[in-house]
Amino acid sequence: MSFFKYMKDKRYFWAFYFIIMTFVSLIMFLGGNHQEIGSNILYINISCFFFALLYTTISYFYRKKFFQQLTEIIESQHEEILAMLPKAQNYQQKQFLDLFKKIYQNYTNELQTLYDEKREHQEFIISWIHEVKIPIAASRLLIENSDDMSTELLADKFEDELNKIDNYIEQALYYSRIDSFSKDYFITEVHVNQIIKNSVKKYAKLFISKGIHFYMETKEQFVQSDSKWLGFVIDQIIANSLKYTDENGKIAIQFDEDSKEKRLIIEDNGIGIKPEDINRVFERGFTGSIGRSYAKSTGIGLYLAKQLAKKLGHDITIESEEHKFTKVIIHFPKMRNYYNL
């Protein structure tokens, strides 16, 4: 900071100074001896101006180091800005530096969050591309080896691969819309039974091919939710149950409630989850030892289900015992404020 700019910042001090000196000079002129008053006023004004200028000059050189260090930080490309900040010379400077540190820390945290989200999106896209290439490659193999297949069998196989591609695309669409969720949901009383029936119908072919028995309570159930997003959540859970339930297995859906919440329970008698994996099944990209060895798994379905359920104001928990059962529970609290979602 130049001396001129510093003096400009002190303009209110100098304005106050000149007002005071004018007032003092006027008092002396009206109440003193007119023969000596002129020289006294001149002497006092020159002396006071000298001391005021001396004070301002000393203050400038005292503050100059602080402002020079700030200028160097502003002009530098150094990343460790907080470590380079000068030491505060008074309480006002300390307040400004504390505010700057807080703003900078918030900026750093937001930047890190954006970086993590970008990295997660990149990892998901790379993983998704590898996954979607599998049914595409399988379709090409079907075309190359279609000579010995009937038209009905070939169409059936193609339909299976198209369904896989459709599921992967649906996951990608919902994954991309998580951040803009607040613009695309409408909470109403939804008919859970009908949503479940639509999901079972969607996977009817897989139910039939694996001989999976399906059971659901006939009692009509209604919850406060968004039908489209809740349908996707239930789709992911049922698809996961079908993937890890052996042929001629069973998937059962029950309803339960108490004074605080309603619960939708989706249970299968599949291969279950190992105890060391159960606390991580909702992590993005986590497949566990079973997911890696038993079936091809992306590790994204349950993650999306959990994230979307939380945004709807619900929760998902899971209970399981290896080689016996897996029970996924969707919790619907009865008392909540959807304006806070």
C-alpha positions in Angstrom: 0.0 0.0 0.0 1.4 3.4 -1.0 1.5 6.4 1.4 -1.1 8.2 -0.8 -3.6 5.3 -0.5 -3.0 5.1 3.2 -3.7 8.9 3.6 -6.8 8.4 1.5 -8.0 5.7 3.9 -7.4 8.2 6.7 -9.5 10.9 5.1 -12.1 10.8 7.9 -9.4 11.2 10.5 -8.1 14.3 8.7 -11.6 15.7 8.2 -12.3 15.4 11.9 -8.9 16.9 12.6 -9.5 20.0 10.5 -13.0 20.4 12.1 -11.5 20.3 15.6 -8.6 22.7 14.7 -11.1 25.1 13.1 -13.3 25.0 16.3 -10.2 25.6 18.5 -8.9 28.4 16.4 -12.4 30.1 16.4 -12.6 29.9 20.2 -9.1 31.4 20.6 -9.9 34.2 18.1 -13.1 35.2 19.9 -11.8 34.9 23.5 -8.1 36.0 23.2 -6.0 39.1 22.9 -6.3 40.3 19.3 -2.7 41.5 19.2 -1.2 38.1 19.9 -4.1 35.8 18.8 -2.9 35.5 15.2 0.5 34.2 16.0 -0.9 31.9 18.7 -3.4 30.4 16.3 -0.8 29.9 13.6 1.7 28.3 16.1 -0.9 25.9 17.5 -2.2 24.9 14.0 1.4 24.3 12.7 2.4 22.3 15.8 -0.8 20.2 15.9 -0.5 19.5 12.1 3.1 18.4 12.5 2.2 16.0 15.3 -0.8 14.6 13.4 1.3 14.2 10.3 4.0 12.5 12.3 1.5 10.1 13.9 0.0 9.3 10.5 3.5 8.7 9.0 4.6 6.4 11.9 1.3 4.5 11.7 1.8 4.0 7.9 5.2 2.5 8.3 3.9 0.3 11.2 1.1 -1.0 9.0 3.1 -1.1 5.8 4.6 -4.6 6.6 1.1 -6.1 7.1 -0.2 -4.8 3.8 2.9 -5.7 1.9 2.5 -9.3 3.1 -1.2 -9.3 2.1 -0.2 -8.0 -1.3 2.4 -10.7 -1.8 -0.2 -13.4 -0.9 -2.8 -11.9 -3.3 -0.2 -11.8 -6.2 1.3 -15.2 -5.4 0.1 -18.6 -6.7 1.0 -20.4 -3.4 -1.6 -22.9 -2.2 -0.8 -22.7 1.5 -2.4 -19.2 1.9 -3.4 -19.6 5.5 0.2 -20.4 6.5 1.4 -17.2 4.8 -1.0 -14.8 6.5 0.7 -12.0 8.5 0.2 -11.7 12.2 -2.6 -9.3 13.2 -1.4 -5.9 14.6 -4.6 -5.0 16.3 -8.1 -6.4 17.1 -9.6 -5.1 13.9 -7.0 -6.9 11.7 -7.5 -10.0 13.8 -11.3 -9.9 13.1 -10.7 -9.6 9.4 -8.1 -12.4 9.3 -10.4 -14.7 11.3 -13.2 -13.9 8.8 -10.9 -14.6 5.9 -9.8 -17.9 7.4 -13.4 -19.0 7.9 -14.4 -18.0 4.3 -11.3 -19.7 2.9 -11.9 -22.9 4.9 -15.5 -23.0 3.7 -14.3 -22.5 0.2 -11.7 -25.3 0.6 -14.4 -27.7 2.0 -16.8 -27.0 -0.8 -14.0 -27.4 -3.4 -13.1 -30.7 -1.9 -16.7 -31.8 -1.9 -17.0 -30.9 -5.6 -13.8 -32.7 -6.3 -15.0 -35.9 -4.5 -18.3 -35.8 -6.3 -16.5 -35.4 -9.7 -14.2 -38.3 -8.9 -17.2 -40.4 -7.8 -19.0 -39.6 -11.0 -16.0 -40.4 -13.1 -15.6 -43.8 -11.3 -19.3 -44.5 -11.8 -19.2 -43.7 -15.5 -16.1 -45.9 -16.0 -17.7 -48.7 -14.1 -21.1 -48.2 -15.9 -19.4 -48.3 -19.3 -17.7 -51.6 -18.5 -21.0 -53.1 -17.2 -23.1 -52.0 -20.1 -20.6 -53.4 -22.5 -21.2 -56.9 -21.2 -24.8 -57.3 -22.5 -23.8 -55.6 -25.7 -21.0 -58.1 -26.2 -23.3 -60.9 -25.3 -25.8 -59.7 -28.0 -23.0 -59.7 -30.6 -22.2 -63.3 -29.7 -25.8 -64.2 -30.0 -25.8 -62.8 -33.6 -22.7 -64.6 -34.5 -24.0 -67.9 -33.1 -27.7 -67.5 -34.2 -27.6 -70.2 -36.9 -28.5 -73.0 -34.5 -31.1 -71.1 -32.6 -34.8 -70.7 -33.2 -36.3 -67.3 -33.8 -38.2 -67.5 -30.5 -35.1 -68.5 -28.5 -33.0 -65.8 -30.1 -35.6 -63.1 -29.4 -35.9 -64.3 -25.8 -32.1 -64.0 -25.3 -32.0 -60.6 -26.9 -34.8 -59.5 -24.6 -32.8 -60.6 -21.6 -29.8 -58.5 -22.7 -31.9 -55.5 -23.6 -33.5 -55.7 -20.1 -30.0 -55.6 -18.6 -29.0 -52.6 -20.7 -32.3 -50.9 -19.7 -31.6 -51.5 -16.0 -28.1 -50.0 -16.3 -29.4 -47.0 -18.1 -32.2 -46.5 -15.5 -29.6 -46.6 -12.7 -27.4 -44.1 -14.5 -30.4 -41.7 -15.0 -31.4 -41.8 -11.4 -27.8 -41.5 -10.3 -27.4 -38.3 -12.4 -30.6 -36.9 -10.9 -29.8 -37.3 -7.2 -28.4 -33.8 -6.9 -31.5 -32.2 -8.6 -33.9 -34.4 -6.6 -35.7 -31.4 -5.0 -37.0 -30.3 -8.4 -38.5 -33.7 -9.4 -40.6 -35.2 -6.6 -44.1 -34.9 -5.3 -45.1 -36.3 -1.9 -48.6 -37.9 -1.8 -50.4 -40.9 -0.3 -49.1 -43.7 -2.5 -50.5 -47.2 -2.8 -47.5 -49.4 -1.9 -49.1 -52.7 -3.0 -49.5 -51.4 -6.6 -45.9 -50.2 -6.7 -44.7 -53.6 -5.6 -46.9 -55.3 -8.1 -45.5 -53.1 -10.9 -41.9 -54.0 -9.8 -42.7 -57.7 -9.7 -44.3 -57.5 -13.1 -41.1 -55.8 -14.4 -39.0 -58.7 -13.2 -41.7 -61.4 -14.0 -39.5 -63.2 -16.5 -36.7 -63.6 -14.0 -39.1 -64.8 -11.4 -40.4 -67.4 -13.8 -37.0 -68.5 -15.2 -35.6 -69.0 -11.7 -38.8 -70.4 -10.2 -38.9 -67.9 -7.4 -42.0 -68.0 -5.3 -43.4 -64.6 -4.4 -45.6 -63.8 -1.4 -47.2 -60.5 -0.3 -49.8 -59.6 2.2 -53.2 -58.7 0.7 -53.8 -55.8 3.1 -53.9 -52.5 1.3 -51.0 -50.2 2.5 -50.6 -46.4 1.9 -47.5 -44.3 2.8 -46.5 -40.7 2.2 -43.9 -40.8 -0.6 -43.3 -40.1 -4.3 -44.5 -43.1 -6.4 -41.8 -42.8 -9.1 -38.8 -42.6 -6.8 -40.2 -45.1 -4.3 -40.8 -47.5 -7.2 -37.2 -47.2 -8.3 -36.1 -47.9 -4.7 -38.2 -51.0 -4.5 -37.0 -52.1 -8.0 -33.4 -52.1 -6.8 -34.2 -54.1 -3.6 -36.2 -56.7 -5.5 -33.6 -57.0 -8.3 -30.9 -57.5 -5.6 -33.0 -60.2 -3.9 -33.6 -62.0 -7.3 -29.8 -61.8 -8.0 -28.8 -63.6 -4.8 -31.7 -66.0 -4.4 -31.2 -69.5 -5.8 -33.7 -71.3 -8.1 -37.0 -72.3 -6.4 -36.3 -69.7 -3.7 -38.8 -67.4 -2.0 -39.3 -63.6 -1.8 -41.8 -62.4 0.7 -43.1 -58.9 1.4 -44.7 -58.0 4.7 -46.0 -54.8 6.3 -45.6 -53.6 9.9 -46.2 -50.4 11.8 -46.2 -48.9 15.2 -46.9 -45.4 16.6 -43.8 -43.9 15.0 -43.5 -45.5 11.6 -44.7 -47.9 8.9 -42.3 -50.6 7.7 -42.1 -52.4 4.4 -40.2 -55.7 4.8 -38.7 -57.5 1.8 -37.3 -60.8 2.7 -35.7 -63.6 0.7 -34.2 -66.9 1.6 -31.1 -66.4 -0.6 -27.4 -66.7 0.1 -27.4 -63.9 2.7 -24.7 -61.5 3.6 -21.5 -62.1 5.6 -21.3 -60.3 9.0 -18.3 -58.3 8.0 -20.1 -57.0 4.9 -23.5 -56.1 6.3 -22.5 -52.6 7.5 -21.1 -51.7 4.1 -23.7 -52.9 1.6 -25.1 -49.4 1.1 -21.7 -47.9 0.2 -21.3 -46.9 -3.4 -19.5 -49.5 -5.5 -19.3 -52.0 -2.6 -20.0 -55.6 -3.8 -18.6 -57.7 -1.0 -17.1 -61.1 -1.2 -20.4 -62.6 -2.3 -21.0 -60.0 -5.0 -17.5 -60.7 -6.5 -17.7 -64.4 -6.5 -21.4 -65.4 -6.7 -22.7 -63.0 -9.4 -21.7 -60.0 -11.4 -22.5 -56.9 -9.3 -22.0 -53.2 -9.8 -22.5 -52.2 -6.2 -24.7 -49.3 -7.2 -28.3 -50.5 -6.7 -28.5 -50.5 -2.9 -26.4 -47.3 -2.8 -29.0 -45.5 -5.0 -31.9 -47.0 -3.0 -30.4 -45.8 0.3 -29.7 -42.3 -1.0 -33.1 -41.8 -2.6 -34.9 -43.2 0.4 -33.1 -40.6 2.6 -34.1 -37.8 0.3 -37.7 -38.9 0.5 -37.5 -38.8 4.3 -37.4 -42.6 4.6 -34.7 -44.9 5.8 -33.5 -48.4 4.8 -32.0 -51.0 7.1 -30.9 -54.5 6.4 -30.7 -57.7 8.4 -29.2 -60.9 7.2 -27.7 -64.3 8.1 -25.3 -66.0 5.7 -26.9 -68.9 3.7 -30.3 -68.3 5.4 -32.0 -65.0 4.7 -31.7 -61.3 3.9 -34.3 -58.9 5.1 -34.4 -55.3 3.8 -36.7 -52.9 5.7 -37.9 -49.5 4.4 -39.0 -47.2 7.2 -41.7 -44.6 6.6 -41.9 -42.2 9.6 -45.4 -41.0 10.4 -44.4 -37.5 11.6 -42.2 -35.3 9.4 -42.0 -32.0 7.6 -41.5 -32.5 3.9 -40.6 -28.8 3.4 -37.2 -29.7 5.0 -36.4 -32.5 2.5 
